[in-house]
Each structure stands twice: as C-alpha cells, then as structure tokens.
C-alpha cells in the first residue's frame, strides 16, 4: 500500500512538472509571437510613413527615386529595353535579339544602339513625366500648408549609370515662402543601387566580340569580373543565347544573336 501511495505521489509530481514545462513553452511562444508582431508592425509603419513636403529636397528624392527604380526594373526585366524589341521565342521565353542577320556567313547588325548613353536616354524619357508629377505634388502639398510656391522649368535633367548604381540629377529653381520667410532650392537628386550598368556593359562587350570575332569569350569576361556568370547556348536554328547574371543581386537577363551562321551541309 505504501509503495502504491509513493508511486502515485511520484506520478503526480512528474505530471505537475510536465504541466509547468508546457505552460513555460506556451508562454515563450506567446511572447515571441507578440515580439514578432510588434517588429513587423514597426517595420510596416516605417515603410508607409509619407514624405514631409516641408523638406522639399527629401520629398523629391524619395518620389523621383521611386520613378527611377520602376524604370530600371522594367529595363532589367526586358534585357535593356523599356519599349518593344525584336524578339526571339525559345521555350516559351521572349528573348530580344541584340544583333541579327537573316543571311548565312554574314556578320549580324545591331538592332539598337545599346550603349550606356542609349540606356540613360531611355530612362530619362520614361521618368521625366513622373518627375514633373513629383514636383506638382510637392507644390500642391506645400500650398495646402499655406506656402507660396514658385518653380522654374528644369534647367538640367540627367540620368547617369555607374557601377552598382543609377543616379538622377535635376537643376530647378524652387522657392517655398511662408510668413515672409523664403526657402530656396535649385538642385535635387536621387539614386538607387542596381546592377544595370554591369549587365549593360557586359552585353555590349559580348555584342562587340560577336560582330568582330563571330563569338564571345565568356570565360575571359567572367575572369574580368567575379560577380558575373555567363552561359552561352546555341539553339537548333543557330541562334545564340547568352544568359548574363550578377551573382550579388541575383539579377540576370538573356540576349540573342544570329550571327556568322554556317549552313548545314546537304
């Protein structure tokens, strides 16, 4: 009998200890979940905080930075194009020809002047109306706060692609006055991190080598920049597809060539 009582007490003690452990685990999970919710809420609240129009340079930087990022994303997703391009369909993918000839033995002809200047001009054309909207929105927001606003036409508007980033520079006289105290601005800028320059110059070098040598030395290009991986594939109808990837950002694009084609012997 004594042994039964002893076993019963031991069982109850173990059961109580197990229940306490379960409650501790549940409490930890609840605290962790609450901390995660608060963290995510805080992050979300930071990300959706609107720009303060009373800081015009920051307001324009954020607004134009969004427009710049959208344009660069379109260009990255479309292998350097913002508008349409002459494409090649391969395994349900639309891949743009950067250089093409319909003739055998012939060197290909570039289908667009895909230079850095070309990319910059395309981005400028894409974002300029949106930049004007940014300034109009800023002007309206300040006037609602009692400011008198004057702004000149843009004196300078330029996009510059550089290694690892794309920047926008704007020169424009902008005066916001309230209670007889004018605030003057004449330069605005924004920039985003992007591998666009790297992908563009690499693609252009591949095209140059294709036109010159009927082939591109992908190994040499990768040795020249450790961030790059380049793969080349020749399809059954003599199209060459180069896949160029920036391993740091994981961004990649594909470009097609029909060049120096040797006909299959009959």
SULHUTA-V415684 format. One record per residue. N is the residue number from 0. RES is the residue in one letter. SS is DSSP state (H for helix, E for strand, - for the rest). D_LAST is the distance of its C-alpha to the last C-alpha in Angstrom with 1 decimal. Layout:
n=N res=RES ss=SS d_last=D_LAST
n=N res=RES ss=SS d_last=D_LAST
This chain:
n=0 res=X ss=- d_last=102.0
n=1 res=X ss=H d_last=101.9
n=2 res=X ss=H d_last=98.5
n=3 res=X ss=H d_last=97.2
n=4 res=X ss=H d_last=98.6
n=5 res=X ss=H d_last=97.0
n=6 res=X ss=H d_last=93.6
n=7 res=X ss=H d_last=93.9
n=8 res=X ss=H d_last=94.7
n=9 res=X ss=H d_last=91.8
n=10 res=X ss=H d_last=89.4
n=11 res=X ss=H d_last=90.7
n=12 res=X ss=H d_last=90.4
n=13 res=X ss=H d_last=86.8
n=14 res=X ss=H d_last=86.0
n=15 res=X ss=H d_last=87.6
n=16 res=X ss=H d_last=85.7
n=17 res=X ss=H d_last=82.4
n=18 res=X ss=H d_last=83.2
n=19 res=X ss=H d_last=84.0
n=20 res=X ss=H d_last=80.7
n=21 res=X ss=H d_last=78.9
n=22 res=X ss=H d_last=80.8
n=23 res=X ss=H d_last=80.0
n=24 res=X ss=H d_last=76.2
n=25 res=X ss=H d_last=76.4
n=26 res=X ss=H d_last=78.3
n=27 res=X ss=H d_last=75.7
n=28 res=X ss=H d_last=72.9
n=29 res=X ss=H d_last=74.9
n=30 res=X ss=H d_last=75.6
n=31 res=X ss=H d_last=72.0
n=32 res=X ss=H d_last=70.8
n=33 res=X ss=H d_last=73.4
n=34 res=X ss=H d_last=72.3
n=35 res=X ss=H d_last=68.7
n=36 res=X ss=H d_last=69.6
n=37 res=X ss=H d_last=71.7
n=38 res=X ss=H d_last=69.0
n=39 res=X ss=H d_last=66.4
n=40 res=X ss=H d_last=68.9
n=41 res=X ss=H d_last=69.8
n=42 res=X ss=H d_last=66.1
n=43 res=X ss=H d_last=65.6
n=44 res=X ss=H d_last=68.7
n=45 res=X ss=H d_last=67.6
n=46 res=X ss=H d_last=64.2
n=47 res=X ss=- d_last=65.6
n=48 res=X ss=- d_last=68.5
n=49 res=X ss=- d_last=68.3
n=50 res=X ss=- d_last=68.3
n=51 res=X ss=- d_last=71.7
n=52 res=X ss=- d_last=71.8
n=53 res=X ss=- d_last=74.8
n=54 res=X ss=- d_last=72.4
n=55 res=X ss=H d_last=70.2
n=56 res=X ss=H d_last=68.0
n=57 res=X ss=H d_last=67.2
n=58 res=X ss=H d_last=66.7
n=59 res=X ss=H d_last=64.2
n=60 res=X ss=H d_last=62.4
n=61 res=X ss=H d_last=61.9
n=62 res=X ss=H d_last=61.0
n=63 res=X ss=H d_last=58.5
n=64 res=X ss=H d_last=57.1
n=65 res=X ss=H d_last=56.2
n=66 res=X ss=H d_last=54.4
n=67 res=X ss=H d_last=52.6
n=68 res=X ss=H d_last=51.5
n=69 res=X ss=H d_last=50.2
n=70 res=X ss=H d_last=48.1
n=71 res=X ss=H d_last=46.7
n=72 res=X ss=H d_last=45.9
n=73 res=X ss=H d_last=43.9
n=74 res=X ss=H d_last=42.0
n=75 res=X ss=H d_last=41.3
n=76 res=X ss=H d_last=40.1
n=77 res=X ss=- d_last=37.8
n=78 res=X ss=- d_last=36.1
n=79 res=X ss=- d_last=38.3
n=80 res=X ss=- d_last=38.6
n=81 res=X ss=- d_last=41.7
n=82 res=X ss=- d_last=40.5
n=83 res=X ss=- d_last=37.1
n=84 res=X ss=- d_last=33.8
n=85 res=X ss=- d_last=30.1
n=86 res=X ss=E d_last=28.9
n=87 res=X ss=E d_last=26.0
n=88 res=X ss=E d_last=26.4
n=89 res=X ss=E d_last=25.5
n=90 res=X ss=- d_last=27.2
n=91 res=X ss=- d_last=29.9
n=92 res=X ss=E d_last=30.6
n=93 res=X ss=E d_last=30.8
n=94 res=X ss=E d_last=29.7
n=95 res=X ss=E d_last=30.1
n=96 res=X ss=E d_last=27.7
n=97 res=X ss=E d_last=29.6
n=98 res=X ss=E d_last=26.9
n=99 res=X ss=E d_last=23.9
n=100 res=X ss=- d_last=21.4
n=101 res=X ss=- d_last=19.1
n=102 res=X ss=- d_last=17.1
n=103 res=X ss=- d_last=14.4
n=104 res=X ss=- d_last=16.0
n=105 res=X ss=- d_last=19.4
n=106 res=X ss=- d_last=22.4
n=107 res=X ss=- d_last=23.8
n=108 res=X ss=E d_last=27.1
n=109 res=X ss=E d_last=29.9
n=110 res=X ss=- d_last=30.8
n=111 res=X ss=- d_last=34.4
n=112 res=X ss=- d_last=36.7
n=113 res=X ss=- d_last=37.0
n=114 res=X ss=- d_last=39.8
n=115 res=X ss=H d_last=43.0
n=116 res=X ss=H d_last=44.8
n=117 res=X ss=H d_last=42.5
n=118 res=X ss=H d_last=43.1
n=119 res=X ss=H d_last=46.9
n=120 res=X ss=H d_last=47.0
n=121 res=X ss=H d_last=45.2
n=122 res=X ss=H d_last=47.7
n=123 res=X ss=H d_last=50.6
n=124 res=X ss=H d_last=49.6
n=125 res=X ss=H d_last=49.3
n=126 res=X ss=H d_last=52.6
n=127 res=X ss=H d_last=54.9
n=128 res=X ss=H d_last=56.2
n=129 res=X ss=H d_last=56.8
n=130 res=X ss=H d_last=58.7
n=131 res=X ss=H d_last=60.9
n=132 res=X ss=H d_last=61.6
n=133 res=X ss=H d_last=62.6
n=134 res=X ss=H d_last=65.2
n=135 res=X ss=H d_last=66.4
n=136 res=X ss=H d_last=66.9
n=137 res=X ss=H d_last=68.8
n=138 res=X ss=H d_last=71.0
n=139 res=X ss=H d_last=71.8
n=140 res=X ss=H d_last=72.6
n=141 res=X ss=H d_last=75.0
n=142 res=X ss=H d_last=76.7
n=143 res=X ss=H d_last=77.5
n=144 res=X ss=- d_last=79.2
n=145 res=X ss=- d_last=81.4
n=146 res=X ss=- d_last=79.5
n=147 res=X ss=E d_last=79.1
n=148 res=X ss=E d_last=75.6
n=149 res=X ss=E d_last=74.3
n=150 res=X ss=E d_last=70.7
n=151 res=X ss=- d_last=69.0
n=152 res=X ss=- d_last=65.4
n=153 res=X ss=- d_last=63.0
n=154 res=X ss=- d_last=63.2
n=155 res=X ss=E d_last=60.2
n=156 res=X ss=E d_last=57.4
n=157 res=X ss=E d_last=54.6
n=158 res=X ss=E d_last=52.2
n=159 res=X ss=E d_last=51.2
n=160 res=X ss=E d_last=48.5
n=161 res=X ss=E d_last=49.5
n=162 res=X ss=- d_last=48.4
n=163 res=X ss=- d_last=49.3
n=164 res=X ss=E d_last=51.0
n=165 res=X ss=E d_last=51.0
n=166 res=X ss=E d_last=54.2
n=167 res=X ss=E d_last=55.8
n=168 res=X ss=E d_last=58.7
n=169 res=X ss=E d_last=60.9
n=170 res=X ss=E d_last=63.9
n=171 res=X ss=E d_last=66.3
n=172 res=X ss=E d_last=70.1
n=173 res=X ss=E d_last=71.3
n=174 res=X ss=E d_last=75.1
n=175 res=X ss=E d_last=76.6
n=176 res=X ss=E d_last=80.4
n=177 res=X ss=E d_last=83.0
n=178 res=X ss=- d_last=86.7
n=179 res=X ss=- d_last=86.6
n=180 res=X ss=E d_last=84.3
n=181 res=X ss=E d_last=80.9
n=182 res=X ss=E d_last=77.9
n=183 res=X ss=E d_last=75.3
n=184 res=X ss=E d_last=71.6
n=185 res=X ss=E d_last=69.1
n=186 res=X ss=E d_last=66.2
n=187 res=X ss=E d_last=64.1
n=188 res=X ss=E d_last=61.1
n=189 res=X ss=E d_last=59.0
n=190 res=X ss=E d_last=56.1
n=191 res=X ss=E d_last=53.9
n=192 res=X ss=E d_last=52.1
n=193 res=X ss=- d_last=48.3
n=194 res=X ss=- d_last=45.1
n=195 res=X ss=H d_last=43.6
n=196 res=X ss=H d_last=44.0
n=197 res=X ss=H d_last=42.3
n=198 res=X ss=H d_last=39.2
n=199 res=X ss=H d_last=39.1
n=200 res=X ss=H d_last=39.3
n=201 res=X ss=H d_last=36.8
n=202 res=X ss=H d_last=34.3
n=203 res=X ss=H d_last=34.9
n=204 res=X ss=H d_last=34.4
n=205 res=X ss=H d_last=31.1
n=206 res=X ss=H d_last=30.0
n=207 res=X ss=H d_last=31.4
n=208 res=X ss=H d_last=29.5
n=209 res=X ss=H d_last=26.2
n=210 res=X ss=H d_last=26.8
n=211 res=X ss=H d_last=28.0
n=212 res=X ss=H d_last=25.9
n=213 res=X ss=- d_last=22.9
n=214 res=X ss=- d_last=24.5
n=215 res=X ss=- d_last=27.9
n=216 res=X ss=- d_last=30.1
n=217 res=X ss=H d_last=31.4
n=218 res=X ss=H d_last=33.4
n=219 res=X ss=H d_last=35.3
n=220 res=X ss=H d_last=36.0
n=221 res=X ss=H d_last=37.4
n=222 res=X ss=H d_last=39.5
n=223 res=X ss=H d_last=40.9
n=224 res=X ss=- d_last=42.2
n=225 res=X ss=- d_last=43.1
n=226 res=X ss=- d_last=43.3
n=227 res=X ss=E d_last=39.5
n=228 res=X ss=E d_last=36.8
n=229 res=X ss=E d_last=33.2
n=230 res=X ss=E d_last=30.2
n=231 res=X ss=E d_last=26.5
n=232 res=X ss=E d_last=23.8
n=233 res=X ss=E d_last=20.2
n=234 res=X ss=- d_last=19.0
n=235 res=X ss=- d_last=15.8
n=236 res=X ss=- d_last=15.2
n=237 res=X ss=- d_last=16.0
n=238 res=X ss=- d_last=19.7
n=239 res=X ss=E d_last=22.1
n=240 res=X ss=E d_last=25.4
n=241 res=X ss=E d_last=28.5
n=242 res=X ss=E d_last=31.6
n=243 res=X ss=E d_last=34.7
n=244 res=X ss=E d_last=37.9
n=245 res=X ss=E d_last=41.5
n=246 res=X ss=- d_last=43.0
n=247 res=X ss=- d_last=46.5
n=248 res=X ss=- d_last=46.4
n=249 res=X ss=- d_last=43.4
n=250 res=X ss=E d_last=41.9
n=251 res=X ss=E d_last=38.1
n=252 res=X ss=E d_last=35.5
n=253 res=X ss=E d_last=31.7
n=254 res=X ss=E d_last=29.8
n=255 res=X ss=E d_last=26.1
n=256 res=X ss=E d_last=23.9
n=257 res=X ss=E d_last=20.6
n=258 res=X ss=- d_last=20.3
n=259 res=X ss=- d_last=18.3
n=260 res=X ss=- d_last=14.9
n=261 res=X ss=- d_last=12.0
n=262 res=X ss=- d_last=8.7
n=263 res=X ss=- d_last=6.3
n=264 res=X ss=- d_last=3.8
n=265 res=X ss=- d_last=0.0
